[in-house]
């Protein structure tokens, strides 16, 4: 890509970082990095589903014990939910960090391109 085309894109914005706050992967798509977006989206979605499944199991077990006290089944533990919660949060924060890191690189590159001295002008 020529420098003229790159400067026509305009100054990078923080919108992709804000979109990454909504759901991991959306910010990467907004930055034009679809592979990273697919990677974050494809890892966070199953992890979030596993979190929901593991969060519902203990809740259903507690209600089952409350409404059917004769059933002496033990309620499932909360450890699975906590583990998947940590996994989802790690993916979420890495996605935000990655989007912000790419934003800083794009801003630095844009700044270098727009503040270059043309070759025909003497340097001070």
C-alpha positions in Angstrom: 0.0 0.0 0.0 1.4 3.4 -0.9 1.7 6.1 1.7 -0.9 8.2 -0.1 -3.5 5.5 0.3 -2.6 5.0 4.0 -3.0 8.7 4.8 -6.3 8.8 3.1 -7.7 6.3 5.6 -7.5 9.0 8.3 -6.5 9.0 11.8 -7.1 5.7 13.7 -10.0 5.9 16.2 -10.6 4.2 19.5 -13.9 2.8 18.2 -12.5 -0.8 17.8 -11.4 -0.8 21.4 -14.9 0.2 22.5 -16.3 -2.5 20.3 -14.0 -5.0 22.0 -15.7 -4.1 25.2 -19.0 -5.3 23.8 -17.8 -8.7 22.7 -14.3 -10.1 22.0 -13.4 -10.2 18.3 -15.7 -7.3 17.1 -12.9 -4.8 17.6 -10.5 -6.8 15.6 -13.0 -7.0 12.8 -13.5 -3.2 12.9 -9.7 -2.8 12.6 -9.6 -4.9 9.5 -8.0 -7.9 11.2 -10.5 -10.7 10.5 -8.3 -13.6 11.4 -7.8 -12.2 14.9 -11.5 -11.4 15.1 -12.5 -14.9 14.2 -9.9 -16.3 16.7 -11.2 -14.3 19.6 -14.9 -14.8 18.7 -14.4 -18.5 18.2 -12.6 -19.0 21.5 -14.8 -16.7 23.7 -18.2 -18.1 22.4 -17.7 -21.7 23.5 -16.0 -20.6 26.7 -19.0 -18.4 27.5 -21.4 -21.3 26.7 -19.4 -23.6 29.0 -19.6 -20.9 31.7 -23.4 -20.7 31.3 -23.8 -24.5 31.4 -21.6 -24.8 34.5 -23.4 -21.9 36.2 -26.8 -23.4 35.6 -25.9 -26.9 37.0 -25.4 -25.8 40.6 -28.4 -23.5 40.5 -30.7 -26.3 39.2 -29.2 -28.6 41.9 -30.0 -26.1 44.7 -33.6 -25.7 43.5 -33.9 -29.5 43.2 -32.8 -29.9 46.8 -35.1 -27.1 47.9 -38.2 -28.5 46.2 -37.5 -32.2 46.6 -35.9 -32.6 50.0 -36.4 -36.4 50.0 -34.0 -36.6 47.1 -30.7 -36.8 48.8 -28.7 -35.9 45.7 -25.8 -33.7 46.3 -25.8 -30.3 44.5 -23.0 -29.9 41.9 -20.1 -27.8 42.9 -19.4 -24.2 41.8 -15.8 -24.8 40.8 -16.6 -25.5 37.1 -18.4 -22.2 36.9 -15.6 -20.3 38.5 -13.0 -21.9 36.2 -14.9 -21.0 33.1 -15.6 -17.5 34.4 -11.9 -17.0 34.7 -11.3 -18.4 31.2 -13.9 -16.0 29.7 -12.5 -13.0 31.6 -8.9 -13.8 30.4 -10.1 -14.0 26.8 -12.1 -10.8 27.2 -9.2 -8.8 28.6 -6.7 -10.2 26.1 -9.0 -9.1 23.3 -9.3 -5.6 24.7 -5.5 -5.4 25.2 -4.9 -6.8 21.6 -7.2 -4.2 20.1 -5.7 -1.4 22.0 -2.1 -2.5 21.1 -3.1 -2.6 17.4 -4.6 0.9 17.8 -1.4 2.2 19.2 0.6 0.7 16.4 -1.8 2.1 13.8 -1.7 5.5 15.4 2.1 5.5 15.6 2.3 4.5 11.9 -0.2 7.2 10.9 1.7 9.8 12.9 5.0 8.9 11.2 3.4 9.1 7.7 1.6 12.4 8.2 4.6 14.2 9.8 7.2 13.2 7.3 9.2 16.0 5.6 8.8 15.9 1.8 12.1 15.0 0.1 12.3 18.3 -1.9 12.2 20.5 1.3 15.5 21.1 3.2 15.7 19.6 6.7 16.1 22.1 9.5 
